[in-house]
């Protein structure tokens, strides 16, 4: 893990287990590191890049505000597999943003969270796979899938991720709540928290 942390500090890419699958981690405050991530796994303009937080309060530097419904969701489901998309603050790298929002979560214990805590910065957490292929669950699977550009720093943390479905994603915009992707947290549990606060838009899918 010390080597992985050094790679992150130098602006490189680390593949490490999250609480579900392997994710590709870079320092989300480092534009050069985000460029390195996109060289390993290109993303279209119709997809943002989700982030994991070293601690819950870290989201206040990434979003314009944290509305009461977001606070309530965090109290109920964090740490855990719930990603909350809120209006991005002006300083957030535009490559992380989708439709004006940045998606963040404070995950359960995992190597990825340990690295975020050690770096004391938010990390990207897009799945470690080629676009269109299933995410890797082991270091060997990730290494076999990803082709690292010449000269690129990519460190794979060995291990096996727990697996399972990815995080649930909820967007909160202009007083409305939208379930972008159902995952580890089911619809009934979400609606129990969301309904007192805001209207629910139809479910869509976030890439």
N, C-alpha and C positions, 0 to 999 in steps of 0.2 A: 504493500500500500504506500510505502514511502516513495517508491519510484513513480507510482501513479500520481501522487501528489506533486512531485517535481515536474512531471510532464504537464500537468494542468497549469502550474505556475509559469511554465515556459511557453504557454499558448498552444500546447498540443492537445490531442484527442485521447480520451480514455474510454474503453468499453468495460463496463462493470455491471454486476447484478443490481437491479433495483429490487423492490419487494415483490415484483412479479417476473419480469423478463430482463434481459440485458439491455442497457441503454448506452447511448453515445454521449459522453460528458465532455463539455468544455466550459471554461469560465465565461459565463454569459455577459460579463461586463467588458470583455476583451474583444474588440472587433476583429483582430487578426485570428483569434481562436475560433470565432464563429465562421470565418472564411475557411479555416482548416477543416472544420466540421462539414461544411458544404462541399468541400473537395472529396471527402470520404463518402458522404451520402448526400447527393444533390436533392434539393427540395424545390418544388414549383412555387410560383408566387401565390398559389391558392392554398398554401399550407403554412401555418406558423410553426414555431418550434417550442414545445412545452418546456417548462423549467421546474426544477426542484429547489426548495428553499433550505438553507442551513438551519433556520428557525422560523416560526410563524411570522414574527414581526418584520422579517426581511422583505415581505411583499409590499410594505409601505413605500419603499424606494422604487418600486417598479410600476405602480399603478397610480392613477390620479386620485382615487379615493377608495376606501373600503366601506361599502354600504352595510347597514345592519344585517341584511340577509346573508351577505358574505361572511360576516363575523359569526353568525349563527351556524352556517354550514361548517366553518372551520372548527367551531366548538364541538360540533356533533361528530365530524368525520375525520378530523386530523388528530394525530398522524394517521395516514391511511391513503387508500387509492381513490381520492377525489381531487380532480383538477378543476380549478375555478378560473374562468376567463373574465378579466375586468379591463376597463379602459386603460390603455398603456400610458405611462408617464412620458413626457417629452424626451427624456434622455435614453429611452430603451431603443436598442438597435432595431431598425425597421425590419430586418430579416427574421426577427423573432415574433413579429406581430402578424395577426390575421384579423382583418376587418376592424382594425383599430384596437384590438384587445391583445393582451398577453396572458398566457395560460400558465398558472402556477399551482404547485401542490407541496405540502409538507409530508413526505412519505414516512412509512414505518421504517424500523431499523433495517439497514442494508449496507453493503459496501458503498453504494452511491451516496447515501445520506452521510456516512462517515467522512467521505471525501469532501462533501459540501461543507460539513461542520469544520473540518480541518482547514479548508481554504477560506472559510467565512464569507463565501460569496455564493450567489445562485449559480446553479449549473444547468446546462441543457440536459434533456432526458429523452430525446427522440430514440425510438427503438433501434437496436443494433442489427440491421438487416439491409439487404438490397431492396430498393423500392419494389413492392409487389410480392415479396417473399416473406414467409413467416419469420418473426423475430427469433434470434438465437436464445437458447437456454443455457448453453455451456460456452466456456471460453473457446473450445475447439470449434464449435459451430460458427461462432462469430468470426474467428480467424479465417475459416475456410470461405466465408461469404464475402468479406470485405477486402477490397483491393486498395492498398494504401499507395497514394501517389509517391513518386520518388522524392526522398528528402523529408517526408512527412513524419512527424512524431505520432505514433499510435501505440498505446500501451493497453494490452488486454489483461484485465485482472482475472486470474484463474478462479474457477468455481462453477457452481451450478445454481441458476436462478430457480426460485420456487415454482415459477410457471403460473398458469391460470390466465384469466381474462385481464385485459389492461384496465387502467383507471377509468372511472366515469368522468365525463367532462360536462360542466355546466357553465354557460355564459350568462352574465348579468349585465344588461345594458339598458339605460334609460328607463329604469323601473320595471323592466321585464326580465323574466328568467327563461332560459332556453336550455333544454337538455340536448347537448350536442352529440354525446355518445354515451350509451348505457354500457357499463362495464361491471366492475367488481361491486359497485353499490347499485342496488336495484331501484326501479322507478318508485315503488311504494315508499321506500325509506326517504327518497329525495322529496317527494310531494308532501310528506308529513312535515318537513322543515320549510319547504318553499311556499306552500299555499297561503300561510298567514301573511306573507310579505309581498308577493308579486304575482301578476298573471303569468301563465305558463304558455309560451309559444310552442307550436308543434315541434316534435323531435326531428333533428336533422343529423347529419354525420360529419364529424370533423376529421380530416385526414391525419 
